[in-house]
């Protein structure tokens, strides 16, 4: 009887010892995991500050933010929801909805080949940005930072508007101080593009009057 009692007592001691070995004595709560009285703003991401992503290049994850890639994807979503093979009712093609005239201006002569080639569409968009940046270089220099027709004018807003309606329409917009508002066939205005796509950093894009897909 005594041996049996010793056996159970020893078993209890061993179990207690093992349990203490796995029990944390200091349970620390990290502020990023449990926050009281929050308004939810802590959970807004991705950050617009590229410095918040020091490892982004190593991880091979594209940073969109307010840089060129963010501008491209924002315009693409507006134009086609990012669909490379989309052709609208007016014949505008691809992810960025190019018209035939715009394609020819940057050296693209086959609409079918253009639709089947995502890499070509990306190069075409950058080439057209470069060409329009050169055509509108004076307007960018003169009006950037000003308020026209209630819109804060930025380089990216000007180039987005040029993609929508052409560089000539943008020149006319400024010539008439925003009073004559250009709209495309679907009712989208230059002014709305200047506002929606303002504030992106497109300093990477070089102004080039002869920009083509072969650059």
N, C-alpha and C positions, 0 to 999 in steps of 0.2 A: 504493500500500500504506500509506504514511504517512498519507494523507488518510483512508483507511478506519479506521486506528487512532485518529486524532483524533476521528472521528465517534462511535465506540463509547465512547471515554473520556468525551467530552462528555455522551453519553447517560446513562452511569452517574452522573456528577456531578449532572445535572439530577434524575434519579430519587431519588437520595439526599437532595438538598435538599428536594424535595417531600415525601418521607416524614417527614423531621424536622419539617416544618411542621405535620403532623397528629398527631404523637405527643405525648401529655401527659407532662410531666416530673414533675408532682406528682399522684399518684393518691390522692385522699383518700377514706377509707372512713367513711361516716356511721354512727354507732352504731345508728340506727334501721333500717339496712339489713343490717348484718352484726354479729351479736352472738354472742360465744363464751360458753360455760358459762351458757346461759339455761335457766330452768325453764319457759319458755313464757308466763309471766304478762304479759310485755310486749305480748302480742297479744290480750289480753282487751279487748273493746270491745262496745257503746259505753260510754263512761265514765258513771258515775253523777253526776259533777260537771258541772253545766250550764256552769260557767265554762270548761270545756275546749272549748266550742263557741261562741266569741264571734261567729262569723259565721253561726250557725244560722238566725237570723231572715232575714238577707239571702238565704241560699240557698234559703229556702222548704222546708227539710227539717224534718219534725216531730221534736222532741226528746221521746223517751218517758221514759227515766229513771224517777225516782220522783215525777213530777208527775202531774197529772190525766190527760193523754193516755196515760201509761204505765199508770195504774190502769184506765182504760177498756178499753184493748186487752188487758190481762192478764185482766180479768173476762170480756171477750167471748170470748177464746180458750178459757177454761175452760167457758163456758156453751155455745158453739156453734161454736168454731173460727172465729169471726168471720163466720159466714154469715147475711146479712140475711134470707133467705127460709126459714130452717130452722124447722120446727114439730116439736116432739118428741111422743112417744107420749101425753103428758098434756095436749097442747094449748098448751104454752108456746111463745111465738113470737119470732122474730127474733134478731138478733145477741146481745141480752142476755137472751133467754128470758123475756119478760114474760108473766104470767098476766092474764086478763081483769080481775080485780079491781084489780090494780096499774095497769093501763092506764086504767081508768075513774077512778081516784083522781087522775090527772094530766090528765084531759080528753080521753082517746082513746076513741072509741066504735065505731070500725070496725077490726076485726082485719085485714080484707083490705087496706084502705088503708094500715094500719100496715106490713104486710109488704112492700108495694111501694115504700115511701118510706124510704130509708136516712137521709136528713136528719131525718125525723120520729123515727126510732128513736134517733138521737144526742141529740136534744132531750129525748126522753122519759127517757132514762137520767139526764141531768143534772137534770131536774125531779124525778125520784124521789129522787135523792141529796139535793137540797135539802129535800124534804119529810121524808125519814127523818132528816136531820141536825137538823131542828127537833124531831121527835118524840123523838129520842134525845139531845137536848142535855144533859140532866141526867146520863145514863149516861156520855156522852163526858167531861163535866167531872169526874165522880166517879172513873171507873175508868181513864182514859187514863194510861199509864205504869205501871200495876200489873200484877202477874202473877196471872191467874185460870186455874185448871185447867191450869197449865203453859204458858199462852200470854201473851206480852207484849201487853197491850191497847193498841191505837192507834185513832185516829179512823177511818182508812181500813179497818181490820179490822172495826170495828163496822158501818160502812156496807156493807161487802161482805156481812157476815153478814145484815144486814137485807134486802139484795137477794135473798139465797138463801131466807130463811125468813120475812121480814116483821119489822117493828119490834117487834111484840108478842112474838115468839119470842126476840128479843135481850133484851128487858126481863126475860123469864122466866129466861134464861140467867144474868143477873147477880143476879136475885132469889134464885136457888138456888145462887149462887156457883160456877156451872159444873158442878154435880154432876148435874143432869138435862140430858142432852145431846140436843138436837133434831137429827133427821136428816130429810132430804127423802125423797121416794118412791124415789129412786135410791140412798139410803144415804149421801149427802153430809152432813156435820155442820156446824153453825154454827162449832164450834171449829176445824175445818179451814180454813174461809174466813177466820176471824179471824187465823189464823196465816199462811196463804198470801198474804193481801193486806194485811198490816200494813206500816206504815212509809211509805206514800205521803203526799205533801203535798196535802191537799185543802182548803187554806185558801181557794182560789178559790171554792169552793162556799159559797153563803150559805144559812143555815138559813131556810126559808120554809114556814110551815104551809099556805099556799095556792098552792104552786108548781104550775104547769101548763105544758103545751107552748106556751102563748101568751105566756109571760113573755119 
